[in-house]
């Protein structure tokens, strides 16, 4: 039995006409990007470099982050499947699975990717991670709904919209985790020790 969901009218009511939605989305994303770059530049956490060694280290850091992201995705999908199988509504099951996946990625990123997990700052790091990644996931959902509501060929395809939203969220999450949550990542890139120096 095929089930079709026609939610176009409600999306138009909530988000406005497609043309207005697309302009609003583009303007908002551009503003957010400029703000993020400006904040990181003012705090001295972004340094553009042409050093090949540093670029290679940054690339490996990104690679490890991608690996943890994949682990988080598998955890999220697995727990979602289990929750639905146990009779939970998909929306509630997704909230639980996403929350659990975020806890796992927080630990893995802090210990193995950025190596900046600090017991003294653990509550602050955890809160910063949850807020920043929660914002990234919200952008993921918002971009998805916005693109689908345009009803344009290709752009409104739910899989294409999911891909764009997920990629945007990944960039936001990596940037926030890299430059705000685990600030010792700069030492990781430079090859400096991040923990206490042994005697």
C-alpha positions in Angstrom: 0.0 0.0 0.0 1.5 3.3 -1.1 1.1 6.3 1.3 1.5 9.8 -0.1 2.1 12.8 2.1 0.9 16.1 0.7 2.1 18.8 3.0 2.8 21.5 0.5 0.0 23.9 1.6 1.2 23.9 5.2 4.8 24.5 4.2 3.8 27.4 2.0 1.8 28.8 4.9 4.6 28.4 7.3 7.5 29.4 5.1 5.9 31.6 2.4 6.0 31.3 -1.4 8.9 29.3 -2.8 10.7 32.3 -4.3 10.6 34.1 -1.0 11.8 31.0 0.8 14.8 30.5 -1.4 15.9 34.2 -1.1 15.4 34.1 2.7 17.4 30.8 3.0 20.3 32.1 0.9 20.5 35.4 2.7 20.3 33.7 6.1 23.0 31.2 5.3 25.3 33.9 3.9 24.8 36.0 7.0 25.5 33.0 9.3 28.6 32.1 7.4 30.0 35.7 7.5 29.2 35.9 11.3 31.0 32.6 12.0 34.1 33.5 10.0 34.2 37.0 11.6 33.9 35.6 15.2 36.6 33.0 14.6 38.9 35.5 13.0 38.4 38.0 15.9 39.2 35.3 18.4 42.3 34.2 16.6 41.1 30.6 16.0 41.3 30.6 12.3 44.6 31.0 10.5 44.7 30.4 6.8 47.9 28.6 5.8 49.6 27.3 2.7 51.9 25.0 4.7 51.5 21.6 3.1 52.4 19.8 6.4 49.8 21.7 8.3 47.2 21.2 5.6 47.9 17.5 5.6 47.4 17.3 9.4 44.2 19.2 9.1 43.1 16.8 6.4 43.8 13.8 8.6 41.8 15.5 11.4 38.9 15.9 9.0 39.2 12.3 8.0 39.0 11.1 11.6 36.1 13.4 12.2 34.3 11.8 9.2 34.9 8.4 10.6 33.4 9.4 13.9 30.4 10.9 12.0 29.8 7.6 10.3 29.9 5.8 13.6 27.4 8.3 14.9 25.2 7.8 11.9 25.2 4.0 12.3 24.4 4.4 16.0 21.6 6.8 15.3 20.1 4.6 12.6 20.4 1.4 14.6 18.8 2.9 17.7 16.1 4.4 15.6 15.3 1.0 14.1 15.2 -0.6 17.5 13.0 2.2 18.9 10.4 1.9 16.1 10.5 -1.9 16.4 9.7 -1.6 20.1 6.6 0.5 19.2 7.8 4.1 19.7 6.6 6.8 17.4 9.3 7.5 14.8 9.7 11.1 16.0 10.3 10.1 19.6 12.5 7.2 18.6 14.6 9.7 16.5 15.0 12.1 19.4 16.3 9.3 21.6 18.6 7.8 18.9 20.0 11.2 18.0 20.7 12.1 21.6 22.5 8.9 22.2 24.5 9.2 19.0 25.6 12.7 20.0 26.9 11.4 23.4 29.0 8.8 21.6 30.4 11.3 19.1 31.2 13.7 21.8 33.3 11.2 23.6 35.0 9.9 20.5 35.7 13.4 19.1 37.0 14.6 22.5 39.3 11.6 23.1 40.5 10.4 19.7 39.9 13.2 17.1 40.6 16.5 18.8 42.2 15.0 21.9 40.9 17.9 24.0 38.6 16.3 26.5 39.2 17.9 29.9 37.7 16.8 33.1 37.7 20.2 34.6 35.9 21.7 31.6 33.8 18.6 30.8 30.4 20.2 31.7 31.2 23.3 29.6 32.5 21.2 26.7 29.5 18.9 26.8 27.1 21.8 26.8 28.9 23.6 24.0 28.9 20.4 21.9 25.2 19.7 22.5 24.3 23.3 21.6 26.5 23.7 18.6 25.6 20.3 17.1 22.0 20.8 18.0 22.1 24.0 16.0 23.7 22.1 13.1 21.0 19.5 13.2 18.3 22.2 13.3 19.9 23.7 10.1 19.8 20.3 8.5 16.1 20.0 9.1 15.3 23.6 8.2 17.2 23.4 4.9 15.5 20.1 4.1 12.0 21.5 4.7 12.8 24.7 2.9 14.2 23.0 -0.2 11.3 20.5 -0.4 8.8 23.3 -0.1 10.1 25.1 -3.3 8.6 22.3 -5.4 11.4 22.9 -8.0 12.7 20.0 -10.0 15.8 18.3 -8.4 16.0 20.9 -5.7 12.8 19.7 -4.0 13.7 16.1 -4.3 13.8 14.8 -0.7 17.0 12.8 -1.1 18.8 15.8 -2.7 17.5 18.1 0.0 18.6 15.6 2.7 22.1 15.5 1.2 22.4 19.3 1.1 21.1 19.7 4.6 23.3 17.0 6.0 26.4 18.4 4.3 25.7 21.9 5.7 25.1 20.5 9.1 28.4 18.6 8.9 30.3 21.7 8.1 28.7 23.6 10.9 29.2 20.8 13.4 32.9 20.4 12.4 33.6 24.1 12.5 32.0 24.6 15.9 33.6 21.4 17.4 37.0 22.2 15.9 37.2 25.9 16.9 34.9 26.3 19.9 34.3 23.1 21.8 37.8 21.5 21.7 40.1 24.4 21.4 43.2 22.3 21.9 42.8 21.0 18.3 45.3 23.7 17.3 47.9 21.9 19.4 47.0 18.6 17.7 47.5 20.2 14.3 50.8 21.7 15.4 51.9 18.3 16.8 52.2 19.6 20.3 51.3 17.6 23.4 47.8 18.3 24.6 48.0 16.6 28.0 50.4 16.9 31.0 54.0 16.5 30.0 55.5 13.4 31.7 58.4 13.9 34.0 
